[in-house]
Amino acid sequence: MSSKFNSKVSRLTVSPKHHFFGYYGINPWDKSGQYHLALETDFHTHRPIASDIASVGLVDRETQNFIPYTQTFAFNLQQGSMMHWIGEEFTFNDWEDGRLVSRALNPKTKEIRTIHGAIAAVSPTAPIAIGLNYQRMALCRSVVGYASEIEPTEIEAQPEDDGLYLLDLQDGASKLVLSIADVISTVSDERLADGRTWFNHVLFNTDGTRVLFFCRVRHEKGFYSSLWTVDPDGSDLEMQIPFGYRVSHFDWKTPTQILVSSDIVDEMGFVEFTDGMQNFKPLGRGVLPNDGHASFSPDRQWLLCDTYPRGSERIAELLLYHIAENRKIIIGKFHHDEQFSGDIRCDLHPRWSSDGKTITFDSVHEDSRQIYCIDLI
């Protein structure tokens, strides 16, 4: 990506209906760069309930038209339906007979096939994905789960039959490879005893050989967080940041180098470290925000990041950070009304295109939830 660019923001989607992709660090564009994955809803000011429906489809970059293909009940406002491109198909999560699955849809043929698990992350190098139980997450942290009719008292706190699932994107098979009980059993910490536990925020490294994820445990005032890596088959599990520290958003820079926002060094901020070495080094202190949805550009020279709405004006900033120069460039400021907080907040969740020339993000600064685009030169 060139260091020269314009920062003109254009709206990719249009009201009166609401449109969002929902998460960061995932390329939402098809190979042609013309079609962007999106959900469309009639609402955006309440957390989705079990009967709420989102249309699943593509936005045409040239016309701004939303092209619907089907619908899903398995989504939330923060992470959408965890849509991904896999070759000529795109995936979205769905319900089938009371269980979570993923659908792979070919927009040219309209054919849909089923993958037996809800996708959280897709490998960059192999036809596999890691799946999570978003029904469980709805009962542990509702903002990132999918609504169902199950009551919170009906789930086991630290189960042996739930955790990370290895999904075969070709034949649709699913296999539990790491259970929540497996992870908790490796930690001697009385604070965690019988606490409701879940995995979240899964990401493959750049060559598909390792997976990064959170393990979180509920307590009376919130939850304890920890950061782990594991091979896709569930082997070689290693805790990177133990329970008791704050850990938030992350990305892989290389197959072994990790970026995460955490207070593992001192105050909350971004740190870099090597998988398995715990050699934490602050990055961008005093320049980068202390947290945000940060992801590396395809050439790994820049970070794209956002802030939460801040100050009395509740301004969310979108920024680029040149790593070698320790230089920040603010490319957008967006007012988010006070009502958009908690479970219905709209994090910008900025996303790179695969060529690093375009950024998209979700926002409510024009009073509806829409997808916006910035072209970089």
C-alpha positions in Angstrom: 0.0 0.0 0.0 1.2 3.5 -0.9 1.8 6.0 1.9 -0.3 8.5 -0.1 -4.0 8.1 -0.1 -7.3 9.9 0.1 -9.6 9.3 3.0 -12.9 10.0 1.4 -15.6 8.0 3.0 -18.4 6.6 0.8 -21.4 4.7 1.9 -21.5 1.2 0.4 -25.0 0.3 1.5 -28.2 2.4 1.7 -31.2 2.7 4.0 -34.0 2.3 4.9 -32.9 -1.3 5.8 -29.8 -1.8 7.9 -26.7 -3.5 6.5 -23.6 -4.8 8.3 -20.8 -7.3 8.0 -20.1 -7.4 11.7 -16.4 -8.2 12.3 -12.8 -7.2 11.7 -9.8 -9.0 10.2 -11.8 -10.9 7.6 -11.7 -10.1 3.9 -15.4 -9.5 2.9 -14.8 -9.0 -0.9 -15.1 -11.5 -3.7 -12.1 -12.1 -6.0 -13.3 -9.5 -8.4 -13.5 -6.8 -5.8 -17.1 -5.9 -6.8 -19.2 -7.8 -4.3 -19.0 -7.4 -0.5 -20.6 -9.8 2.0 -23.4 -8.4 4.1 -26.4 -9.0 6.2 -29.6 -7.0 5.9 -32.2 -6.4 8.7 -35.3 -4.4 9.4 -34.0 -3.5 12.9 -30.8 -2.6 14.7 -31.7 -1.2 18.1 -32.3 -4.4 20.0 -30.2 -7.5 20.5 -31.5 -10.2 18.1 -33.9 -12.7 19.6 -34.5 -16.2 18.4 -37.3 -15.2 16.0 -35.3 -12.3 14.3 -34.2 -12.9 10.7 -31.3 -11.4 8.6 -31.1 -11.6 4.9 -27.8 -13.0 3.6 -26.3 -11.5 0.5 -23.8 -9.4 -1.4 -23.6 -5.7 -2.0 -22.7 -4.5 -5.5 -19.9 -1.9 -5.2 -21.0 -0.1 -8.3 -24.7 0.1 -7.7 -24.9 -0.1 -3.9 -27.6 -2.7 -4.4 -28.0 -5.4 -1.8 -28.5 -8.8 -3.6 -30.3 -11.2 -1.2 -29.7 -15.0 -1.5 -31.3 -16.5 1.6 -31.9 -15.8 5.3 -30.5 -16.8 8.6 -31.6 -16.7 12.3 -27.9 -17.2 13.5 -26.4 -13.8 13.8 -25.7 -10.9 16.1 -25.0 -7.2 15.6 -21.4 -7.4 16.7 -20.1 -10.2 14.6 -22.8 -10.7 12.0 -23.0 -14.4 10.9 -19.2 -14.8 10.7 -19.3 -14.8 6.9 -16.2 -15.9 4.9 -15.3 -16.5 1.2 -14.1 -20.0 0.5 -13.2 -20.1 -3.2 -16.3 -19.3 -5.3 -18.6 -19.9 -2.3 -19.3 -17.8 0.8 -20.3 -19.1 4.2 -22.7 -17.9 6.9 -23.9 -19.6 10.1 -27.4 -20.9 10.4 -29.7 -23.1 12.5 -30.9 -26.5 11.4 -33.2 -28.6 13.6 -32.1 -26.8 16.7 -28.4 -27.1 16.1 -25.8 -24.7 14.6 -24.4 -25.3 11.2 -22.8 -23.3 8.4 -24.0 -22.9 4.9 -21.7 -22.6 1.9 -23.5 -20.8 -0.9 -22.3 -20.4 -4.5 -23.7 -17.0 -5.7 -23.4 -18.0 -9.4 -25.3 -21.3 -9.2 -27.4 -20.5 -6.0 -26.5 -23.9 -4.7 -26.2 -24.2 -0.9 -24.5 -27.0 1.0 -24.3 -27.6 4.8 -21.2 -27.8 7.0 -21.9 -29.4 10.3 -20.7 -26.7 12.7 -20.8 -22.9 13.0 -17.7 -21.3 11.5 -15.5 -18.9 13.6 -12.3 -18.8 11.5 -11.2 -20.2 8.1 -7.7 -21.4 7.4 -5.8 -19.4 4.8 -4.0 -22.5 3.4 -6.3 -25.5 3.7 -10.0 -26.3 3.3 -10.7 -26.3 7.0 -12.2 -24.0 9.6 -12.5 -23.8 13.3 -16.0 -23.9 14.7 -17.5 -22.6 18.0 -20.8 -23.1 19.8 -22.5 -19.7 19.4 -25.5 -21.0 21.3 -23.3 -21.5 24.3 -21.8 -18.1 23.9 -25.2 -16.5 23.9 -25.6 -17.8 27.5 -22.1 -16.8 28.5 -21.8 -13.4 26.8 -24.9 -12.6 24.9 -23.4 -9.9 22.6 -21.3 -12.5 20.7 -23.8 -15.4 20.7 -26.8 -16.5 18.7 -30.2 -16.3 20.4 -32.1 -19.5 21.1 -34.8 -20.8 23.4 -32.4 -22.4 25.9 -32.2 -20.8 29.4 -28.8 -20.0 30.9 -29.3 -22.6 33.7 -29.4 -25.4 31.2 -25.7 -25.4 30.2 -22.8 -27.1 31.9 -20.1 -24.7 33.3 -17.0 -26.4 32.0 -18.0 -29.3 29.6 -16.0 -32.0 28.1 -18.2 -32.1 25.0 -17.9 -28.5 23.8 -15.0 -26.3 22.7 -13.1 -25.9 19.4 -14.4 -27.9 16.4 -12.4 -28.7 13.3 -14.6 -28.4 10.3 -13.9 -29.9 6.9 -15.1 -27.4 4.3 -15.1 -30.0 1.6 -17.2 -32.8 3.0 -18.9 -30.7 5.8 -17.7 -33.0 8.7 -17.2 -31.6 12.2 -15.0 -33.0 15.0 -14.4 -31.7 18.5 -10.6 -31.2 18.9 -10.3 -29.3 22.1 -12.8 -29.2 24.9 -13.3 -26.4 27.5 -12.6 -29.0 30.2 -9.3 -29.8 28.5 -8.2 -26.2 28.8 -9.4 -25.6 32.4 -7.7 -28.8 33.6 -4.3 -27.4 32.7 -4.7 -24.4 35.0 -4.5 -24.4 38.8 -6.6 -21.4 39.7 -9.3 -21.6 42.4 -11.0 -18.5 41.0 -12.0 -20.6 38.0 -13.7 -23.4 39.8 -17.2 -24.0 38.4 -17.3 -20.7 36.6 -19.2 -20.7 33.3 -16.5 -20.9 30.6 -16.4 -20.3 26.9 -14.0 -19.9 23.9 -14.2 -16.9 21.6 -12.3 -14.9 19.0 -10.5 -17.6 17.0 -7.9 -16.8 14.3 -5.6 -18.9 12.2 -2.0 -17.7 11.8 -0.7 -16.7 8.3 0.2 -20.2 7.2 -2.6 -22.1 8.8 -0.5 -24.0 11.3 -1.6 -22.4 14.6 -4.8 -21.1 16.0 -5.2 -18.3 18.5 -8.2 -18.1 20.8 -9.6 -16.7 24.1 -10.7 -18.8 27.0 -13.0 -16.8 29.3 -14.6 -17.6 32.7 -17.5 -15.8 34.2 -17.3 -14.3 37.8 -19.7 -12.1 39.7 -18.5 -8.8 38.2 -17.5 -9.9 34.8 -15.1 -12.5 33.4 -11.5 -13.6 33.5 -9.7 -13.8 30.2 -6.7 -15.8 28.9 -5.0 -16.2 25.6 -4.0 -19.6 24.0 -2.6 -21.1 20.9 -3.1 -24.6 19.6 -2.6 -26.6 16.4 -5.7 -27.0 14.3 -6.0 -30.6 15.3 -6.1 -29.7 19.0 -2.5 -30.6 19.8 0.3 -28.6 21.3 -1.9 -26.4 23.4 -0.1 -23.5 25.0 -1.2 -20.6 27.3 0.2 -17.3 26.1 -1.4 -14.9 28.6 -2.8 -16.4 31.9 -6.0 -15.6 33.6 -6.0 -12.4 35.6 -4.6 -10.1 32.9 -6.8 -8.1 30.5 -6.6 -9.4 26.9 -8.6 -8.0 24.1 -8.1 -7.9 20.3 -5.4 -9.6 18.3 -3.9 -10.4 14.9 -1.0 -12.6 13.5 1.8 -10.7 11.9 3.7 -13.8 10.7 3.2 -17.6 11.4 4.8 -17.0 14.9 4.5 -13.2 15.7 1.3 -12.1 17.5 -0.1 -8.7 18.2 -2.6 -8.3 21.1 -4.0 -5.5 23.3 -3.3 -6.4 26.9 -2.0 -5.2 30.2 0.5 -8.1 30.4 3.5 -5.6 30.3 2.1 -2.7 32.4 -0.9 -0.5 31.4 -3.3 -1.6 28.7 -1.9 -1.3 25.2 -0.8 -3.2 22.2 2.1 -5.7 22.6 3.9 -8.0 20.2 5.3 -11.4 21.1 6.4 -14.7 19.7 4.1 -17.7 20.0 5.3 -19.8 23.0 8.0 -17.3 24.1 6.1 -14.6 26.1 8.7 -12.0 25.0 6.2 -9.2 25.2 7.2 -5.9 23.7 5.0 -2.7 23.6 4.0 -1.4 20.2 2.9 2.2 19.4 2.6 3.3 23.0 1.4 6.9 23.1 0.4 6.7 19.5 -2.0 3.8 19.1 -5.1 3.6 21.3 -4.8 1.3 24.3 -7.3 -1.1 22.6 -9.1 -1.4 19.3 -9.9 -3.8 16.4 -6.4 -3.9 14.9 -5.3 -5.8 11.8 -2.2 -5.9 9.7 -2.3 -4.7 6.0 -1.6 -7.5 3.5 2.0 -6.3 3.2 2.4 -6.2 7.0 3.6 -2.5 6.9 0.5 -0.9 8.4 -2.0 -1.5 11.1 -5.7 -0.6 10.6 -7.4 0.1 13.9 -10.4 1.9 15.4 -11.4 3.3 18.8 -14.6 3.0 20.7 -16.7 6.2 20.9 -14.9 8.5 23.2 -15.5 11.9 24.9 -18.8 13.8 25.4 -19.3 13.8 21.6 -18.8 10.0 21.5 -16.5 10.0 18.5 -15.2 6.7 17.1 -11.9 7.1 15.2 -10.6 5.1 12.3 -6.9 5.2 11.9 -3.9 3.8 10.0 -0.5 3.2 11.8 2.7 2.9 9.9 4.7 0.5 12.0 8.3 1.3 11.0 7.7 5.1 11.3 5.6 4.9 14.5 3.2 7.2 12.7 -0.6 7.5 13.1 -3.0 8.9 10.4 -6.6 9.4 11.4 -8.7 8.7 8.3 -12.2 9.1 9.8 -14.1 10.4 12.9 -17.7 9.2 13.4 -20.3 10.3 16.0 -22.2 7.4 17.5 -25.3 8.3 19.5 -25.4 7.3 23.1 -28.1 4.7 22.5 -25.6 2.6 20.5 -23.9 1.1 23.5 -23.8 -2.3 25.2 -25.3 -5.1 23.1 -26.4 -2.8 20.3 -23.2 -0.8 19.9 -21.7 -0.6 16.5 -17.9 -1.0 16.6 -16.3 0.1 13.4 -14.6 -3.3 12.9 -12.5 -2.1 10.0 -11.5 -4.6 7.3 -8.9 -4.7 4.6 -9.5 -5.9 1.1 -7.0 -8.6 0.0 -5.0 -6.2 -2.1 -4.8 -3.6 0.7 -6.4 -0.9 -1.5 -9.8 -0.7 0.2 -11.1 -0.5 3.8 -14.7 -1.1 4.8 -16.3 -0.7 8.2 -19.7 -0.6 9.9 -21.1 2.6 11.4 -24.2 4.2 12.8 -23.1 7.8 12.4 -25.9 8.5 9.9 -28.5 7.0 12.3 -28.8 3.7 10.5 -26.4 0.8 10.5 -24.6 0.7 7.2 -21.3 -0.4 5.6 -18.9 2.3 4.5 -15.9 2.2 2.2 -12.5 4.1 1.9 -10.3 3.6 -1.1 -6.6 4.0 -0.5 -4.3 5.2 -3.2 
